[in-house]
Amino acid sequence: MKDLALIDKVPYGASFEEPKALAEKAGVYTANTSSTEKYEDIPGIKNYKNNNTVLGDGKVQQGHYIAARIPCPKEVEEMLRLALQRLGK
């Protein structure tokens, strides 16, 4: 984002919330709540993966497979709401 001039400086050593807030101001959204969290850690996704066989050769295919079988997680819904709001929708 710095290279694209969307933010002035990278806040190294800051809490996760600070760069997340800067990213959101630049139109980049994440459902993560920490820098170490993975997509698979979202509760609805984690629950599905722990209790079902997930088909697909990679994360994209597995994510598509899961998304077709569970309701949109609230974390993802919020991220999409922010993106649509930025677009004026």
VMD Tcl script that draws the C-alpha trace (Angstrom):
set ca {
  {0.00 0.00 0.00}
  {2.91 2.32 0.62}
  {4.28 1.62 -2.86}
  {0.89 2.56 -4.29}
  {0.88 5.78 -2.21}
  {-2.23 4.64 -0.37}
  {-0.53 5.12 3.01}
  {2.36 7.36 4.02}
  {4.30 5.02 6.28}
  {4.17 1.40 7.39}
  {3.57 1.22 11.16}
  {6.12 -1.49 12.01}
  {5.79 -2.81 15.55}
  {2.29 -1.39 15.96}
  {-0.67 -3.39 17.19}
  {-2.61 -5.17 14.45}
  {-5.44 -2.66 14.75}
  {-3.30 0.30 13.61}
  {-2.25 -1.08 10.19}
  {-5.72 -2.62 9.78}
  {-7.30 0.84 10.25}
  {-4.83 2.39 7.78}
  {-5.58 -0.35 5.26}
  {-9.32 0.22 5.61}
  {-8.86 3.93 4.90}
  {-7.09 2.87 1.68}
  {-9.93 0.49 0.75}
  {-8.19 -2.75 1.76}
  {-10.24 -4.92 4.12}
  {-9.55 -8.06 6.11}
  {-11.68 -10.32 8.28}
  {-8.62 -11.05 10.43}
  {-8.41 -9.87 14.03}
  {-4.65 -10.47 14.35}
  {-1.59 -10.64 12.12}
  {-1.30 -14.40 12.67}
  {-4.94 -15.30 12.05}
  {-5.76 -17.29 8.95}
  {-8.94 -17.47 6.89}
  {-9.42 -20.97 8.22}
  {-9.58 -19.57 11.78}
  {-12.93 -17.85 11.16}
  {-15.28 -19.83 13.45}
  {-17.82 -20.94 10.83}
  {-15.08 -22.08 8.45}
  {-13.07 -23.78 11.16}
  {-16.18 -25.60 12.39}
  {-17.01 -26.80 8.87}
  {-13.45 -27.99 8.22}
  {-13.32 -29.82 11.56}
  {-16.59 -31.67 10.93}
  {-16.62 -32.31 7.17}
  {-14.48 -33.51 4.33}
  {-13.41 -30.54 2.22}
  {-12.79 -31.22 -1.45}
  {-10.42 -29.22 -3.63}
  {-6.73 -29.18 -4.53}
  {-5.86 -25.81 -2.99}
  {-7.12 -23.06 -0.71}
  {-9.09 -21.32 -3.45}
  {-10.96 -24.47 -4.44}
  {-11.49 -25.47 -0.80}
  {-12.74 -21.96 0.05}
  {-15.20 -22.10 -2.84}
  {-16.37 -25.55 -1.72}
  {-16.94 -24.35 1.86}
  {-18.58 -21.06 0.80}
  {-21.16 -22.98 -1.22}
  {-22.12 -24.95 1.91}
  {-22.24 -22.49 4.81}
  {-23.84 -19.10 5.40}
  {-21.54 -16.13 4.95}
  {-19.56 -15.71 8.20}
  {-20.35 -12.45 10.03}
  {-16.67 -11.45 9.81}
  {-16.76 -11.71 6.02}
  {-20.16 -10.01 5.85}
  {-18.74 -7.01 7.74}
  {-15.74 -6.82 5.42}
  {-18.05 -6.85 2.38}
  {-20.30 -4.20 3.98}
  {-17.29 -1.90 4.42}
  {-16.23 -2.43 0.81}
  {-19.73 -1.71 -0.52}
  {-19.99 1.36 1.71}
  {-16.72 2.65 0.27}
  {-18.12 2.15 -3.22}
  {-21.23 4.10 -2.28}
  {-23.56 1.12 -2.46}
}
mol new
graphics top color blue
foreach p $ca { graphics top sphere $p radius 0.5 }
foreach p [lrange $ca 0 end-1] q [lrange $ca 1 end] { graphics top cylinder $p $q radius 0.2 }
display resetview
